[in-house]
Amino acid sequence: MSDDAYRESLAHLYQLRRFGAQPGLDVIRGLLEAMDHPERRYPTIHVAGSKGKGSVSALTAGILTSSGLKTGLFTSPHLQSYRERIQIDRKPIDPGAVVHGIQRVRALAVSLAGAGRIPRPPTFFEVTTALAFEWFAHEHVDAAVIEVGLGGRLDATNVLDAKVGVITTIELEHTEVLGPTLTHIAHEKAGILHPGMRLVLGEGKDEPLREITRVAGIQGVPIWRLDRELKIANRVLSAHGQKLDITTPHRELTGVELPLLGNFQARNAALAVAASDLFGPTIGRPLTEESIRRGLRSVQWRGRLDLAASHPPLFIDVAHTPESARAVAQSLTELFPFSEPEANGLLFGCLQGKRFDEMFESLSLLSRSIVLTPIRSDRTADVEDIRRAARVRFPRVVVARSASEGLALARAATRADGYTIAVGSDYLAGELLNTLEGTPTDEPDLSDPAMRGPGQEVPLATPRGHRGR
C-alpha cells in the first residue's frame, strides 16, 4: 500500500464533506446489510451526549483493554490524523485498512444506489462508520465502544444492539439539527435506548432528565445516574492529573489515579467505570478492581485540558460551547486558585454558529487579554465578529493571522507565573498540536464535515407535550 493510495483514498472521502451530514439510517443499514452486518459480530457500548462522550469512550475502552479484552474504539472528530477515529487497543487503524475499507464501501455504495437499495450516496460519516464496524469485525474484537457522531436517534451509529448505553450531558448544541430546546435534544440523544440495554446517565438538569427518564421508561431501560447511584469523592489535584474515589452499586474504588485534568474528567471517569461495571457481566467477564484502576491510569486523550507545554503551562482544549468553556474555566481556577488574570494568556478561534459571546463570560475570568485567530476551515467564524464581542469582555484584544502566530502572541502575553489556554474548536486544537509536534505524514487538514448542506431539512421527532417549530 503506497502513501499515494492512502492520500488518494482520503481525498475521495473528504470530498463527501460538501454533502454535509444527512441524519437517517436507511443508507447505513443498506451498507451494513450488504457487508453481512459486521456490527452484530461483537458486543458494544454506545456513548451519546453533548460533551464528554469522547472522553468517556476513551476511558471505557481503556478499562476494557486493561481487562484483557481486545477492544475497538470509534470516536469523532479527530485532531491530527483520520486514523485516530478507529482504534483497537489504543492502536489506530492501519493506512492499508483505510484504503481497502474506503474502496469497499465506495464500490458497495455505487452498486446499492444503482439497484435502488439506498436512497442516496453515503456521507463522510456513514462511510467512516461502515469502515470502522467492518474493521472491528475483521480483527475479531471482543468488544467495541462506539461514540455517537451527532444526536443519537438518527445518527449512523444507531444500528447497534448495544449492551450498555451512556448519555453524558445535554446542552443546547446543533439546535438547527437536534431541535430548539433541551427536551428536544434529550429526545434525540435518548434515541439510542432500546429494550435490553442498561443506561449510565451523567445529566442531572430537570428538563432533559425528565425526557430521558420518560424514554427509558418506555423502553424498559434501567438507569444508573451520576450523583445518585454513582458517587465521586475526595478529589486530590496535581499538575498532571488527579486522584479520586469512585463508588458504583458494584464497587468502591478509593484513590483512583486519573492522568486527566478537570472536574469534568472526574465525572467522565465515574461514567466509564459504571459502563464497564455493567458491561462486563453481560459478556461473562466481570472486571477486576485492578484492571479498572490500570485502565484509568493509562488513558491518554488529547485536546481536553491538555497540558501541551510547560514554563509557563500551555493548555489546549476543544471546548466550543458556553457550558464547556465554563467547565474549562472552573477547572483552571481549581488548579490555579491564586492565579491573576493579568498573568495569563488566552488564544481563541471557533467555527461559524458558535455562541462565542457567551463563552467569553467564563473565559474573561481567566485572562485580561485575548488573541483571536481564524480557523483553517471554510466554516471559520468571522474574526471581526468575534473581535466585537471580545472587546466587551477583554481590555486587550489582538487578532493573529494564523493559529501558530496566535500561539506565539498568547505565549508572549503570558507571565512566568501564569498559564496559556487555547480554546474554541477541535480544528484549533489539532492545528496547534501539529504546530507543536509536527503534522502527521500524508494527513489532509480536516476535522469533521459540516453538519448539513445548504437548504437541507432535517426531520425531527417532537417529544411528547412539546410542539416543534
WODACOR-V955528 format. One line per field, one symbol per residue. ss: DSSP state (2 for helix, 1 for strand, 0 for the rest). phi: phi as a letter, one per 40 degrees, with the letter a starting at -180 (. if undefined). psi: psi as a letter, one per 40 degrees, with the letter a starting at -180 (. if undefined). A space follows every 50 residues. Layout:
# WODACOR-V955528
ss=???
phi=???
psi=???
This chain:
# WODACOR-V955528
ss=00222222222222222220000002222222220002220011111100 00222222222222220000111100000002222111001100222222 22222222222222000000000222222222222222000011111000 00000000000001111000000022220002222222222200000111 10000222222222222220011111000111111111001111111100 11111111000022222222222222222222000000222222222000 00000111100011111000022222222222222000002220111100 10000222222220000011110000000100222222222220011110 00222222222200000011111002222222222220000000000000 0000000000000000000
phi=.cccccccccdcccccdccgcbdibccccccccccgfccccacbbbbbic agcccccccccccccccgccbcbbbacbbbbdcccbbbfgccdcdcccdc cccccccccccccccgcbcacccdccccccdccccccccfccaabbccca gidbccccbccccbbbbcbbbcafccbchcbccdcccccccccadgcbbb bccbcdcccdcccccccccgbcbbbcgbcbbbafcbcacbiababbbbcc abbbgccbcbchccccccccccccccdccdccbgbdccdccccccccccb acgbfcccabfccbbbacdabdcccccccccccccbcbccdccbbbbbaa ccgcccccccdcccccacbbbbbcccacbcccccccccccccbbcbbbbb cacccccccccccccccbabbbahacdcdcccccccbgcddgcccabccc cacdgcbbcbccddgbbcb
psi=hidddddddddddddedeeaigiiedddddddddefgdeeeiiihhhiid iedddddddddddddeeehhhihhiiaiddhdeddhihfehiiidddddd ddddddddddddddefeieiiiidddddddddddddddefidiihhhidh bddeidefeigidhihhcihihifdedeieiddddddddeeeiiieiihh heheidddddddddddddefhihhhhecdhihifhhiieeaiiihhhied ihhifhhhfiiiddddddddddddddddddddefgiiidddddddddeih hiegfhgeiigiihhhiehfiddddddddddddddgdehhdeeiihhhii iieigddddddddeedieihhiiiigieeiihddddddddeddhdhhhhi eiddddddddddehideaihhhididddddddddddehhihfhigibiii diihehhhihihiheihi.
